[in-house]
Amino acid sequence: MFSKFTRPASTLDKAIVASVTAMLAMNIFVLSQQLQAAPQVALSHSAASAQQA
């Protein structure tokens, strides 16, 4: 049934793998940026609300 897995990957297959890998890398990069920015955003909001009070 799945005996054709032994053939080498085509150019399209390699392009698909490269595209998915690039999208995953970009998502991980953006997520890490958001996680690093979250404490700074929280501190800036609490500082701004403390100044208004």
N, C-alpha and C positions, 0 to 999 in steps of 0.2 A: 504494500500500500504506500509506504513512505520510502521506497527504495531509491529515490532520485536525490537524496540528500548528499550523496557523495560527489556530485558534480561541482566544479569550482564556481565561486560566486561571480556573477556578471557585473558589469560596470554599474548597472542600475542598482543592483543589490548593495554594492559598496557605497554608492551615493546615498541610498536610504539609510544605511547604518551611520554614515558620516553626519547626515542631517539630524537624525534622532539623537546622536551623541552631542551634537552642537546645541540642540534645544535643551537637553538635560543639563548640560554645563551652564548654559545661560540661566536656566531656572534656579539652579543651585547658587549661582553667583548673586542673582537678585535677591533670593531668599536670605542669604547671609548678610547682604547689605541692609535689608529690612530689619533683621534681628539685631544688628549692631546699632541701627538708628533708633530702635524702640526705646531704650533707656534714656537716650538724649532727648527724644521728643517728650517723654514723660517728665523729665526734669525741667525742661523749658516751660511746659504747661503748668507745672506746680509752682515754678518761680514767678510766672506771669500772674497766676491767680493770687499768690501771696502778696504781690505788689499792689494788686487792685484792692485787697481787703483792708 
